[in-house]
Amino acid sequence: MFWKFDLHTSSHLEALLDKEDVTLAELMDEEDVLQECKAQNRRLLVFLCQDQSMQELVRLITTEPPTGVEETKRFKYPNIACELLTSDVGVINDKLGNEEPLLESLYAFLEQPSPLNPLLASFFSKTIGNLITRKTEQVISFLQKKDGFLSLVLKHIDTSAMMDVLLRLISCVEPPPLRLETLTWLNEQKLAQRLIELIHPERDEERQSNASQTLCDIIRLSRDQASQLQEISQPDPLLTVLESQECVEQLLQNMFSGERTESCIVNGIQVLLTLLEIRRPGFERSYTVNSSILLAIQPHLIHFHQLLLEPPKREPMLTTLGVLEEPLGNTRLHVARLVASLLYTSSASHAVVAQELCRLNTLNLLLDLFFKYTWNNFLHLQVELCVAAIVRPCELNETPTSELSDISENSAHNLMVTHLFQHCHLVQRILEAWEENDKIQSDRGMRRGYMGHLTRIANTVVHNLEKGPVHTQIKLPEDYRGRWETFVDQTLSETNRKNTIDLVGTGNPRPSSEDDMESPFPKELTIQQAFSDYQIQQMTANFVDQFGFNDEEFT
């Protein structure tokens, strides 16, 4: 079927190769040069693999092109050069990976002063990444001989392409023994500690953000690949260090040293949240959080609590509902996410965390913020997750660790439940907020933005009052007991009925059994479902952070 091939274009390329003085630029001007390279056109590959051609290709991707032309044209040849070098053709990989002068020319890009051209950095990262995958032993051996390699990469970490170089070294080295050797080398170079040093108020925001993201990716990649290293009976040295109490303490000290900036605190919390992950969306496997992480965090809970009271100063914010004089801010939202994650991770079983949260009255403060920031659904979800984790922790129970506390898991759970209902007055707050919303709506006002989450919180309380040990911890005052019973039997029941009708009306599945039809309350969400909501919210919040939306505008 000859019509599949462009014989004219191919013959033109062949004609160029017939010329004795053909140049690399002439060949790169041909539209099908990359296609012919991948199709392993023998004559073209012979030309490309000449020393002069390879040196020129490397020079193009590592040297700033001349100015004075349009950006698209200016980077035309560097882009094509990168595509040729990473076309995954064996002879090109062999030539570039086996010859040290070419590797030296490529490596010299790292020795340029900051800031690197981000486009050239991406070409460098893609090329060295391809070599790490295809010529692993040669490239790892070359890099290990370079004493300043890691220092140079971290020097340029404000360029996101440098993160990719590090992650390639962690995720793309095979077989497992060589991967362990590479991880051990990176650990001996103190990669984890040096990345943590970059999350500091005195560092620029881009450097902090990229260091934080790199640490998060290392943690997730290391946990995902742990089973492969288990085959050779060796723990991941980088993950071991990152989960150590000493390393987490260093991160926390950086976050709270000197001026407390939102960038440093938020980026630090992102790393803590990753360390506390017990499950990832799309992954069946769950993780056990090392108790050393909780031991390191516990003494700093007072600092996080203080951030809820006095976050970094923010200017008034114009929202769709008017001017917000004191925005909640990214710092307080991330602190709320951290508290929710701690409660889900430990299920209130690690007594030191439970005791400190109760002593500080952090949950009460989060409830205050829940009702103050009427339209911040990101915050509302975190508070809902905190309540759910406290009143129904049994699904997440872990074996208590004696070094954390002599208090039993049940005692810690009872402490949290008692605090939530007796000291934070959760039931009373639900009733008062509901009545206030009804009054506002009766005066033709707008329904409060937290009412959906408040409904779910109320249902969670009802379910656990009915079936769990929670009811033994709740002693409502006489005047509230009757109001609560009436609210549950009438108001909440009717709200659930309307919500069910709305769900059916939107095409969602009807209740799956007669019990579901008869019950005025929806079936309780499982911990897994709630955690899935939590993870989705985290990803949404990251999206908002990245693109600069105002969280107050989301209702």
SESELO-654594 format. One record per residue (C-alpha): residue number from 1; x, y, z. Coordinates in steps of 0.5 Angstrom, whole numbers, plus 2048, in hexadecimal, padded with zeros to 3 digits. Layout:
BEGIN
@seq NUM	c1 X	c2 Y	c3 Z
...
END
This chain:
BEGIN
@seq 1	c1 800	c2 800	c3 800
@seq 2	c1 805	c2 805	c3 7FD
@seq 3	c1 800	c2 80B	c3 7FF
@seq 4	c1 802	c2 80B	c3 806
@seq 5	c1 809	c2 80D	c3 805
@seq 6	c1 80B	c2 814	c3 803
@seq 7	c1 810	c2 812	c3 7FD
@seq 8	c1 811	c2 819	c3 7FB
@seq 9	c1 813	c2 81C	c3 802
@seq 10	c1 817	c2 816	c3 804
@seq 11	c1 81B	c2 816	c3 7FD
@seq 12	c1 81C	c2 81D	c3 7FE
@seq 13	c1 820	c2 81B	c3 805
@seq 14	c1 824	c2 816	c3 801
@seq 15	c1 826	c2 81B	c3 7FC
@seq 16	c1 828	c2 820	c3 802
@seq 17	c1 82C	c2 81A	c3 805
@seq 18	c1 830	c2 819	c3 7FE
@seq 19	c1 833	c2 820	c3 7FF
@seq 20	c1 83A	c2 820	c3 801
@seq 21	c1 839	c2 826	c3 805
@seq 22	c1 832	c2 825	c3 808
@seq 23	c1 831	c2 829	c3 80E
@seq 24	c1 82E	c2 826	c3 815
@seq 25	c1 829	c2 82D	c3 814
@seq 26	c1 827	c2 82B	c3 80D
@seq 27	c1 825	c2 824	c3 80F
@seq 28	c1 821	c2 827	c3 815
@seq 29	c1 81D	c2 82B	c3 811
@seq 30	c1 81A	c2 825	c3 80D
@seq 31	c1 813	c2 824	c3 810
@seq 32	c1 814	c2 81D	c3 811
@seq 33	c1 81B	c2 81C	c3 814
@seq 34	c1 818	c2 81A	c3 81A
@seq 35	c1 814	c2 815	c3 817
@seq 36	c1 81A	c2 812	c3 813
@seq 37	c1 81E	c2 812	c3 819
@seq 38	c1 819	c2 80E	c3 81D
@seq 39	c1 818	c2 809	c3 817
@seq 40	c1 820	c2 808	c3 818
@seq 41	c1 822	c2 80B	c3 811
@seq 42	c1 829	c2 808	c3 810
@seq 43	c1 82C	c2 80E	c3 80D
@seq 44	c1 829	c2 813	c3 811
@seq 45	c1 82B	c2 80F	c3 817
@seq 46	c1 832	c2 80F	c3 815
@seq 47	c1 832	c2 816	c3 814
@seq 48	c1 82F	c2 818	c3 81A
@seq 49	c1 834	c2 813	c3 81E
@seq 50	c1 83A	c2 817	c3 81C
@seq 51	c1 83E	c2 81A	c3 821
@seq 52	c1 83D	c2 821	c3 81E
@seq 53	c1 835	c2 820	c3 81D
@seq 54	c1 834	c2 81D	c3 824
@seq 55	c1 838	c2 823	c3 828
@seq 56	c1 834	c2 828	c3 824
@seq 57	c1 82E	c2 825	c3 826
@seq 58	c1 830	c2 825	c3 82D
@seq 59	c1 832	c2 82C	c3 82C
@seq 60	c1 82B	c2 82E	c3 829
@seq 61	c1 828	c2 82C	c3 830
@seq 62	c1 82C	c2 82F	c3 835
@seq 63	c1 82E	c2 836	c3 832
@seq 64	c1 82A	c2 83C	c3 831
@seq 65	c1 828	c2 83D	c3 82A
@seq 66	c1 829	c2 844	c3 827
@seq 67	c1 825	c2 849	c3 828
@seq 68	c1 821	c2 84E	c3 823
@seq 69	c1 81C	c2 849	c3 820
@seq 70	c1 815	c2 846	c3 822
@seq 71	c1 815	c2 842	c3 828
@seq 72	c1 812	c2 83C	c3 824
@seq 73	c1 817	c2 83C	c3 81F
@seq 74	c1 81D	c2 83E	c3 824
@seq 75	c1 81C	c2 837	c3 828
@seq 76	c1 81A	c2 833	c3 821
@seq 77	c1 821	c2 830	c3 821
@seq 78	c1 822	c2 82E	c3 828
@seq 79	c1 81B	c2 82B	c3 828
@seq 80	c1 81C	c2 827	c3 822
@seq 81	c1 823	c2 825	c3 825
@seq 82	c1 820	c2 823	c3 82C
@seq 83	c1 81B	c2 81E	c3 828
@seq 84	c1 820	c2 81B	c3 824
@seq 85	c1 825	c2 81A	c3 82A
@seq 86	c1 81F	c2 817	c3 82E
@seq 87	c1 81C	c2 813	c3 828
@seq 88	c1 81D	c2 80C	c3 82C
@seq 89	c1 821	c2 80A	c3 826
@seq 90	c1 827	c2 805	c3 828
@seq 91	c1 82D	c2 808	c3 825
@seq 92	c1 82B	c2 80F	c3 827
@seq 93	c1 82A	c2 80C	c3 82E
@seq 94	c1 831	c2 808	c3 82E
@seq 95	c1 835	c2 80E	c3 82B
@seq 96	c1 832	c2 813	c3 830
@seq 97	c1 833	c2 80F	c3 836
@seq 98	c1 839	c2 80B	c3 834
@seq 99	c1 83E	c2 811	c3 832
@seq 100	c1 840	c2 815	c3 838
@seq 101	c1 842	c2 81C	c3 834
@seq 102	c1 83A	c2 81C	c3 832
@seq 103	c1 838	c2 81B	c3 839
@seq 104	c1 83D	c2 820	c3 83C
@seq 105	c1 83A	c2 825	c3 837
@seq 106	c1 833	c2 823	c3 839
@seq 107	c1 835	c2 824	c3 840
@seq 108	c1 838	c2 82B	c3 83F
@seq 109	c1 831	c2 82E	c3 83F
@seq 110	c1 830	c2 82D	c3 846
@seq 111	c1 836	c2 831	c3 847
@seq 112	c1 833	c2 837	c3 844
@seq 113	c1 831	c2 83D	c3 849
@seq 114	c1 82A	c2 83E	c3 84B
@seq 115	c1 825	c2 83E	c3 849
@seq 116	c1 825	c2 839	c3 844
@seq 117	c1 821	c2 83A	c3 83D
@seq 118	c1 81A	c2 836	c3 83F
@seq 119	c1 81A	c2 833	c3 838
@seq 120	c1 821	c2 831	c3 837
@seq 121	c1 820	c2 82E	c3 83E
@seq 122	c1 81A	c2 82A	c3 83C
@seq 123	c1 81F	c2 828	c3 836
@seq 124	c1 824	c2 826	c3 83B
@seq 125	c1 820	c2 822	c3 840
@seq 126	c1 81C	c2 81E	c3 83A
@seq 127	c1 823	c2 81C	c3 837
@seq 128	c1 826	c2 81A	c3 83D
@seq 129	c1 820	c2 817	c3 840
@seq 130	c1 820	c2 813	c3 83A
@seq 131	c1 827	c2 811	c3 83B
@seq 132	c1 826	c2 80F	c3 842
@seq 133	c1 820	c2 80A	c3 83F
@seq 134	c1 824	c2 807	c3 839
@seq 135	c1 82B	c2 808	c3 83B
@seq 136	c1 82A	c2 807	c3 843
@seq 137	c1 831	c2 804	c3 845
@seq 138	c1 835	c2 809	c3 841
@seq 139	c1 832	c2 80F	c3 843
@seq 140	c1 831	c2 80D	c3 84A
@seq 141	c1 839	c2 80C	c3 84A
@seq 142	c1 83A	c2 812	c3 847
@seq 143	c1 836	c2 816	c3 84C
@seq 144	c1 839	c2 813	c3 852
@seq 145	c1 83F	c2 815	c3 850
@seq 146	c1 83D	c2 81C	c3 850
@seq 147	c1 83E	c2 81F	c3 857
@seq 148	c1 83A	c2 825	c3 856
@seq 149	c1 834	c2 822	c3 852
@seq 150	c1 82F	c2 822	c3 857
@seq 151	c1 831	c2 829	c3 859
@seq 152	c1 830	c2 82C	c3 852
@seq 153	c1 829	c2 829	c3 851
@seq 154	c1 827	c2 82C	c3 858
@seq 155	c1 82A	c2 832	c3 856
@seq 156	c1 825	c2 832	c3 850
@seq 157	c1 81F	c2 82F	c3 854
@seq 158	c1 81B	c2 836	c3 852
@seq 159	c1 81B	c2 833	c3 84B
@seq 160	c1 816	c2 82E	c3 84B
@seq 161	c1 819	c2 829	c3 846
@seq 162	c1 81E	c2 828	c3 84C
@seq 163	c1 819	c2 824	c3 850
@seq 164	c1 818	c2 81F	c3 84A
@seq 165	c1 820	c2 81E	c3 84A
@seq 166	c1 81F	c2 81C	c3 851
@seq 167	c1 819	c2 818	c3 851
@seq 168	c1 81C	c2 814	c3 84B
@seq 169	c1 822	c2 812	c3 84F
@seq 170	c1 81D	c2 80F	c3 854
@seq 171	c1 818	c2 80C	c3 850
@seq 172	c1 81B	c2 80A	c3 849
@seq 173	c1 821	c2 806	c3 84B
@seq 174	c1 821	c2 7FE	c3 84A
@seq 175	c1 822	c2 7F9	c3 84D
@seq 176	c1 820	c2 7FA	c3 854
@seq 177	c1 828	c2 7F9	c3 857
@seq 178	c1 82A	c2 7FE	c3 852
@seq 179	c1 824	c2 803	c3 855
@seq 180	c1 826	c2 801	c3 85C
@seq 181	c1 82D	c2 803	c3 85A
@seq 182	c1 82B	c2 80A	c3 857
@seq 183	c1 826	c2 80B	c3 85D
@seq 184	c1 82C	c2 80A	c3 862
@seq 185	c1 830	c2 80F	c3 85E
@seq 186	c1 82B	c2 814	c3 85E
@seq 187	c1 82A	c2 813	c3 866
@seq 188	c1 831	c2 813	c3 867
@seq 189	c1 831	c2 81A	c3 863
@seq 190	c1 82B	c2 81C	c3 868
@seq 191	c1 826	c2 81D	c3 863
@seq 192	c1 820	c2 81D	c3 868
@seq 193	c1 823	c2 822	c3 86D
@seq 194	c1 826	c2 827	c3 868
@seq 195	c1 81F	c2 827	c3 864
@seq 196	c1 81C	c2 828	c3 86B
@seq 197	c1 821	c2 82E	c3 86C
@seq 198	c1 81E	c2 831	c3 866
@seq 199	c1 817	c2 832	c3 86A
@seq 200	c1 819	c2 838	c3 86E
@seq 201	c1 816	c2 83F	c3 86F
@seq 202	c1 81D	c2 842	c3 86C
@seq 203	c1 81C	c2 83E	c3 865
@seq 204	c1 818	c2 841	c3 85F
@seq 205	c1 811	c2 83E	c3 85E
@seq 206	c1 813	c2 83A	c3 858
@seq 207	c1 819	c2 836	c3 85B
@seq 208	c1 814	c2 835	c3 861
@seq 209	c1 80F	c2 832	c3 85D
@seq 210	c1 813	c2 82E	c3 858
@seq 211	c1 817	c2 82B	c3 85E
@seq 212	c1 810	c2 829	c3 862
@seq 213	c1 80D	c2 826	c3 85B
@seq 214	c1 814	c2 822	c3 85A
@seq 215	c1 813	c2 81F	c3 861
@seq 216	c1 80C	c2 81E	c3 861
@seq 217	c1 80D	c2 81A	c3 85A
@seq 218	c1 813	c2 816	c3 85D
@seq 219	c1 80F	c2 814	c3 863
@seq 220	c1 80A	c2 811	c3 85E
@seq 221	c1 80E	c2 80E	c3 859
@seq 222	c1 812	c2 80B	c3 85F
@seq 223	c1 80C	c2 808	c3 862
@seq 224	c1 809	c2 805	c3 85B
@seq 225	c1 810	c2 802	c3 85A
@seq 226	c1 811	c2 7FF	c3 861
@seq 227	c1 80F	c2 7F8	c3 85F
@seq 228	c1 815	c2 7F8	c3 85A
@seq 229	c1 81A	c2 7F9	c3 85F
@seq 230	c1 817	c2 7F4	c3 863
@seq 231	c1 819	c2 7EF	c3 85E
@seq 232	c1 820	c2 7F0	c3 860
@seq 233	c1 81E	c2 7F1	c3 868
@seq 234	c1 820	c2 7F9	c3 868
@seq 235	c1 81C	c2 7FF	c3 86A
@seq 236	c1 81C	c2 805	c3 866
@seq 237	c1 822	c2 809	c3 869
@seq 238	c1 81F	c2 810	c3 867
@seq 239	c1 818	c2 80E	c3 86A
@seq 240	c1 81B	c2 80C	c3 870
@seq 241	c1 81E	c2 812	c3 871
@seq 242	c1 818	c2 816	c3 86F
@seq 243	c1 814	c2 813	c3 874
@seq 244	c1 818	c2 813	c3 87A
@seq 245	c1 817	c2 818	c3 880
@seq 246	c1 81D	c2 81C	c3 87F
@seq 247	c1 81C	c2 81E	c3 878
@seq 248	c1 814	c2 820	c3 879
@seq 249	c1 817	c2 824	c3 87F
@seq 250	c1 81B	c2 827	c3 87A
@seq 251	c1 816	c2 829	c3 875
@seq 252	c1 812	c2 82C	c3 87B
@seq 253	c1 817	c2 830	c3 87E
@seq 254	c1 818	c2 833	c3 877
@seq 255	c1 811	c2 835	c3 877
@seq 256	c1 810	c2 838	c3 87D
@seq 257	c1 817	c2 83C	c3 87D
@seq 258	c1 817	c2 843	c3 87D
@seq 259	c1 812	c2 846	c3 879
@seq 260	c1 80C	c2 842	c3 877
@seq 261	c1 80B	c2 842	c3 870
@seq 262	c1 805	c2 83F	c3 86D
@seq 263	c1 809	c2 83C	c3 867
@seq 264	c1 80E	c2 838	c3 86C
@seq 265	c1 808	c2 836	c3 870
@seq 266	c1 804	c2 834	c3 86B
@seq 267	c1 809	c2 830	c3 867
@seq 268	c1 80B	c2 82D	c3 86E
@seq 269	c1 804	c2 82A	c3 86F
@seq 270	c1 804	c2 827	c3 868
@seq 271	c1 80A	c2 823	c3 86A
@seq 272	c1 807	c2 821	c3 871
@seq 273	c1 800	c2 81F	c3 86D
@seq 274	c1 804	c2 81B	c3 869
@seq 275	c1 807	c2 817	c3 86E
@seq 276	c1 801	c2 816	c3 872
@seq 277	c1 7FD	c2 813	c3 86B
@seq 278	c1 7FA	c2 80D	c3 86D
@seq 279	c1 7F7	c2 80B	c3 866
@seq 280	c1 7F8	c2 80F	c3 85F
@seq 281	c1 7F2	c2 80F	c3 85A
@seq 282	c1 7F3	c2 80A	c3 855
@seq 283	c1 7F7	c2 805	c3 859
@seq 284	c1 7F4	c2 800	c3 85D
@seq 285	c1 7FA	c2 7FF	c3 862
@seq 286	c1 7FA	c2 803	c3 869
@seq 287	c1 800	c2 805	c3 86D
@seq 288	c1 802	c2 805	c3 874
@seq 289	c1 804	c2 80C	c3 876
@seq 290	c1 80A	c2 80B	c3 87A
@seq 291	c1 809	c2 80E	c3 882
@seq 292	c1 810	c2 812	c3 881
@seq 293	c1 80C	c2 817	c3 87D
@seq 294	c1 806	c2 818	c3 882
@seq 295	c1 80C	c2 818	c3 888
@seq 296	c1 80F	c2 81E	c3 884
@seq 297	c1 809	c2 822	c3 882
@seq 298	c1 805	c2 821	c3 889
@seq 299	c1 80A	c2 827	c3 88C
@seq 300	c1 808	c2 82B	c3 887
@seq 301	c1 801	c2 82B	c3 887
@seq 302	c1 801	c2 831	c3 88B
@seq 303	c1 804	c2 835	c3 886
@seq 304	c1 7FF	c2 832	c3 881
@seq 305	c1 7F9	c2 834	c3 886
@seq 306	c1 7FC	c2 83B	c3 886
@seq 307	c1 7FC	c2 83C	c3 87F
@seq 308	c1 7F5	c2 83B	c3 87F
@seq 309	c1 7F4	c2 841	c3 883
@seq 310	c1 7FA	c2 845	c3 880
@seq 311	c1 7FB	c2 843	c3 879
@seq 312	c1 800	c2 847	c3 875
@seq 313	c1 7FD	c2 84E	c3 873
@seq 314	c1 7F8	c2 84E	c3 86D
@seq 315	c1 7F5	c2 854	c3 869
@seq 316	c1 7EE	c2 855	c3 869
@seq 317	c1 7EB	c2 850	c3 863
@seq 318	c1 7E6	c2 852	c3 85E
@seq 319	c1 7E1	c2 84C	c3 85D
@seq 320	c1 7DA	c2 84B	c3 859
@seq 321	c1 7D7	c2 84C	c3 860
@seq 322	c1 7DA	c2 853	c3 862
@seq 323	c1 7E1	c2 855	c3 865
@seq 324	c1 7E4	c2 850	c3 86A
@seq 325	c1 7E8	c2 854	c3 86F
@seq 326	c1 7EB	c2 84E	c3 872
@seq 327	c1 7EC	c2 848	c3 86D
@seq 328	c1 7ED	c2 841	c3 870
@seq 329	c1 7F3	c2 840	c3 86C
@seq 330	c1 7F7	c2 83B	c3 869
@seq 331	c1 7FB	c2 83A	c3 870
@seq 332	c1 7F5	c2 839	c3 874
@seq 333	c1 7F2	c2 834	c3 86F
@seq 334	c1 7F8	c2 830	c3 86F
@seq 335	c1 7F8	c2 82F	c3 876
@seq 336	c1 7F1	c2 82D	c3 876
@seq 337	c1 7F3	c2 828	c3 871
@seq 338	c1 7F9	c2 826	c3 876
@seq 339	c1 7F4	c2 825	c3 87C
@seq 340	c1 7EF	c2 821	c3 877
@seq 341	c1 7F5	c2 81C	c3 875
@seq 342	c1 7F8	c2 81B	c3 87C
@seq 343	c1 7F1	c2 819	c3 87E
@seq 344	c1 7F0	c2 814	c3 878
@seq 345	c1 7F7	c2 812	c3 879
@seq 346	c1 7F7	c2 810	c3 880
@seq 347	c1 7F0	c2 80F	c3 881
@seq 348	c1 7F1	c2 813	c3 888
@seq 349	c1 7F5	c2 80D	c3 88A
@seq 350	c1 7FB	c2 810	c3 88B
@seq 351	c1 7FA	c2 813	c3 892
@seq 352	c1 7FF	c2 818	c3 891
@seq 353	c1 7FC	c2 81C	c3 88B
@seq 354	c1 7F5	c2 81B	c3 88E
@seq 355	c1 7F7	c2 81E	c3 895
@seq 356	c1 7FA	c2 824	c3 892
@seq 357	c1 7F4	c2 825	c3 88D
@seq 358	c1 7F0	c2 825	c3 893
@seq 359	c1 7F4	c2 829	c3 897
@seq 360	c1 7F5	c2 82F	c3 892
@seq 361	c1 7ED	c2 82E	c3 891
@seq 362	c1 7EF	c2 82E	c3 889
@seq 363	c1 7E9	c2 82B	c3 887
@seq 364	c1 7E5	c2 830	c3 88A
@seq 365	c1 7E9	c2 836	c3 886
@seq 366	c1 7E8	c2 832	c3 880
@seq 367	c1 7E0	c2 832	c3 881
@seq 368	c1 7E0	c2 839	c3 883
@seq 369	c1 7E4	c2 83A	c3 87C
@seq 370	c1 7DF	c2 835	c3 879
@seq 371	c1 7D9	c2 83A	c3 87A
@seq 372	c1 7DD	c2 841	c3 879
@seq 373	c1 7DF	c2 83F	c3 872
@seq 374	c1 7D8	c2 83E	c3 870
@seq 375	c1 7DA	c2 83D	c3 869
@seq 376	c1 7E0	c2 839	c3 869
@seq 377	c1 7DE	c2 832	c3 867
@seq 378	c1 7E6	c2 830	c3 867
@seq 379	c1 7E6	c2 831	c3 86E
@seq 380	c1 7DF	c2 82E	c3 870
@seq 381	c1 7E1	c2 827	c3 86D
@seq 382	c1 7E7	c2 827	c3 871
@seq 383	c1 7E3	c2 828	c3 878
@seq 384	c1 7DE	c2 823	c3 875
@seq 385	c1 7E4	c2 81E	c3 875
@seq 386	c1 7E7	c2 820	c3 87C
@seq 387	c1 7E0	c2 81E	c3 87F
@seq 388	c1 7DF	c2 818	c3 87B
@seq 389	c1 7E6	c2 816	c3 87D
@seq 390	c1 7E4	c2 817	c3 884
@seq 391	c1 7DD	c2 814	c3 885
@seq 392	c1 7DF	c2 80E	c3 880
@seq 393	c1 7E6	c2 80C	c3 881
@seq 394	c1 7E5	c2 804	c3 881
@seq 395	c1 7E6	c2 803	c3 87A
@seq 396	c1 7ED	c2 806	c3 87B
@seq 397	c1 7F0	c2 803	c3 881
@seq 398	c1 7F7	c2 801	c3 881
@seq 399	c1 7FB	c2 7FD	c3 887
@seq 400	c1 7FD	c2 802	c3 88C
@seq 401	c1 804	c2 804	c3 88D
@seq 402	c1 806	c2 804	c3 894
@seq 403	c1 80C	c2 809	c3 893
@seq 404	c1 807	c2 80E	c3 891
@seq 405	c1 802	c2 80E	c3 897
@seq 406	c1 800	c2 809	c3 89D
@seq 407	c1 7F9	c2 80B	c3 89B
@seq 408	c1 7F5	c2 806	c3 898
@seq 409	c1 7F2	c2 807	c3 891
@seq 410	c1 7EB	c2 807	c3 894
@seq 411	c1 7ED	c2 80C	c3 899
@seq 412	c1 7F0	c2 811	c3 894
@seq 413	c1 7E9	c2 810	c3 88F
@seq 414	c1 7E5	c2 811	c3 895
@seq 415	c1 7E9	c2 817	c3 897
@seq 416	c1 7E8	c2 81A	c3 890
@seq 417	c1 7E1	c2 819	c3 890
@seq 418	c1 7DF	c2 81C	c3 897
@seq 419	c1 7E3	c2 822	c3 895
@seq 420	c1 7DF	c2 823	c3 88E
@seq 421	c1 7D8	c2 822	c3 891
@seq 422	c1 7DA	c2 825	c3 898
@seq 423	c1 7DF	c2 82A	c3 897
@seq 424	c1 7DE	c2 82C	c3 890
@seq 425	c1 7D6	c2 82B	c3 891
@seq 426	c1 7D5	c2 828	c3 88A
@seq 427	c1 7CE	c2 827	c3 88A
@seq 428	c1 7CC	c2 82D	c3 88D
@seq 429	c1 7D0	c2 831	c3 888
@seq 430	c1 7CC	c2 82D	c3 882
@seq 431	c1 7C5	c2 82F	c3 885
@seq 432	c1 7C7	c2 836	c3 886
@seq 433	c1 7CA	c2 837	c3 87F
@seq 434	c1 7C4	c2 833	c3 87C
@seq 435	c1 7BF	c2 837	c3 87F
@seq 436	c1 7C3	c2 83E	c3 87D
@seq 437	c1 7C3	c2 83B	c3 876
@seq 438	c1 7BC	c2 83A	c3 876
@seq 439	c1 7BB	c2 841	c3 879
@seq 440	c1 7BF	c2 844	c3 873
@seq 441	c1 7BB	c2 840	c3 86E
@seq 442	c1 7B5	c2 842	c3 871
@seq 443	c1 7B7	c2 849	c3 870
@seq 444	c1 7B8	c2 848	c3 869
@seq 445	c1 7C0	c2 848	c3 86A
@seq 446	c1 7C5	c2 843	c3 867
@seq 447	c1 7C6	c2 83C	c3 869
@seq 448	c1 7CC	c2 83B	c3 86D
@seq 449	c1 7D2	c2 838	c3 869
@seq 450	c1 7D3	c2 833	c3 86F
@seq 451	c1 7CC	c2 830	c3 86F
@seq 452	c1 7CE	c2 82A	c3 86B
@seq 453	c1 7D4	c2 828	c3 86F
@seq 454	c1 7D0	c2 829	c3 875
@seq 455	c1 7CB	c2 824	c3 873
@seq 456	c1 7D0	c2 81F	c3 872
@seq 457	c1 7D3	c2 820	c3 879
@seq 458	c1 7CC	c2 820	c3 87C
@seq 459	c1 7CB	c2 819	c3 878
@seq 460	c1 7D2	c2 817	c3 87B
@seq 461	c1 7D0	c2 818	c3 882
@seq 462	c1 7C9	c2 815	c3 881
@seq 463	c1 7CC	c2 80F	c3 87E
@seq 464	c1 7D1	c2 80E	c3 884
@seq 465	c1 7CC	c2 810	c3 889
@seq 466	c1 7C8	c2 80A	c3 887
@seq 467	c1 7CD	c2 805	c3 886
@seq 468	c1 7D4	c2 806	c3 889
@seq 469	c1 7D7	c2 808	c3 890
@seq 470	c1 7D6	c2 80F	c3 88F
@seq 471	c1 7D0	c2 810	c3 892
@seq 472	c1 7D3	c2 80E	c3 899
@seq 473	c1 7D8	c2 814	c3 898
@seq 474	c1 7D2	c2 819	c3 897
@seq 475	c1 7CE	c2 81C	c3 89C
@seq 476	c1 7CA	c2 822	c3 899
@seq 477	c1 7C7	c2 827	c3 89E
@seq 478	c1 7BF	c2 826	c3 89F
@seq 479	c1 7BD	c2 82C	c3 89B
@seq 480	c1 7C1	c2 82A	c3 895
@seq 481	c1 7BF	c2 822	c3 895
@seq 482	c1 7B8	c2 823	c3 893
@seq 483	c1 7BA	c2 828	c3 88E
@seq 484	c1 7BF	c2 823	c3 88B
@seq 485	c1 7BA	c2 81E	c3 88B
@seq 486	c1 7B5	c2 822	c3 887
@seq 487	c1 7BA	c2 824	c3 883
@seq 488	c1 7BC	c2 81D	c3 881
@seq 489	c1 7B5	c2 81B	c3 880
@seq 490	c1 7B2	c2 820	c3 87C
@seq 491	c1 7B7	c2 826	c3 879
@seq 492	c1 7BD	c2 821	c3 878
@seq 493	c1 7B9	c2 81B	c3 875
@seq 494	c1 7B5	c2 820	c3 871
@seq 495	c1 7BB	c2 823	c3 86E
@seq 496	c1 7BE	c2 81C	c3 86C
@seq 497	c1 7B7	c2 81A	c3 869
@seq 498	c1 7B8	c2 821	c3 865
@seq 499	c1 7BF	c2 81F	c3 863
@seq 500	c1 7BD	c2 818	c3 861
@seq 501	c1 7B8	c2 81B	c3 85C
@seq 502	c1 7BD	c2 820	c3 859
@seq 503	c1 7C2	c2 81A	c3 858
@seq 504	c1 7BD	c2 816	c3 855
@seq 505	c1 7BB	c2 81C	c3 851
@seq 506	c1 7C2	c2 81D	c3 84E
@seq 507	c1 7C2	c2 816	c3 84B
@seq 508	c1 7C6	c2 813	c3 851
@seq 509	c1 7C5	c2 80C	c3 853
@seq 510	c1 7BF	c2 80A	c3 858
@seq 511	c1 7C0	c2 807	c3 85F
@seq 512	c1 7C2	c2 800	c3 85E
@seq 513	c1 7BE	c2 7FD	c3 863
@seq 514	c1 7B7	c2 7FE	c3 867
@seq 515	c1 7BB	c2 7FF	c3 86D
@seq 516	c1 7BE	c2 805	c3 869
@seq 517	c1 7B7	c2 807	c3 867
@seq 518	c1 7B4	c2 807	c3 86E
@seq 519	c1 7BA	c2 80A	c3 872
@seq 520	c1 7B9	c2 812	c3 872
@seq 521	c1 7C1	c2 812	c3 872
@seq 522	c1 7C6	c2 810	c3 86D
@seq 523	c1 7CA	c2 80B	c3 86E
@seq 524	c1 7D1	c2 80D	c3 871
@seq 525	c1 7D7	c2 80E	c3 86D
@seq 526	c1 7DC	c2 809	c3 86E
@seq 527	c1 7E3	c2 80C	c3 870
@seq 528	c1 7E6	c2 80A	c3 869
@seq 529	c1 7E0	c2 80F	c3 866
@seq 530	c1 7E2	c2 814	c3 86B
@seq 531	c1 7E9	c2 814	c3 86A
@seq 532	c1 7E8	c2 814	c3 862
@seq 533	c1 7E4	c2 81A	c3 863
@seq 534	c1 7EA	c2 81D	c3 867
@seq 535	c1 7EF	c2 81B	c3 862
@seq 536	c1 7EB	c2 81E	c3 85C
@seq 537	c1 7EA	c2 824	c3 860
@seq 538	c1 7F2	c2 824	c3 861
@seq 539	c1 7F3	c2 824	c3 85A
@seq 540	c1 7EE	c2 829	c3 858
@seq 541	c1 7F1	c2 82E	c3 85D
@seq 542	c1 7F8	c2 82D	c3 85A
@seq 543	c1 7F5	c2 82F	c3 853
@seq 544	c1 7F2	c2 835	c3 857
@seq 545	c1 7F9	c2 836	c3 85A
@seq 546	c1 7FC	c2 835	c3 853
@seq 547	c1 7F8	c2 83A	c3 84F
@seq 548	c1 7F6	c2 83F	c3 854
@seq 549	c1 7EF	c2 83F	c3 855
@seq 550	c1 7EC	c2 842	c3 85C
@seq 551	c1 7EA	c2 83C	c3 860
@seq 552	c1 7E4	c2 841	c3 863
@seq 553	c1 7E1	c2 841	c3 85C
@seq 554	c1 7DF	c2 839	c3 85C
@seq 555	c1 7D9	c2 838	c3 860
END
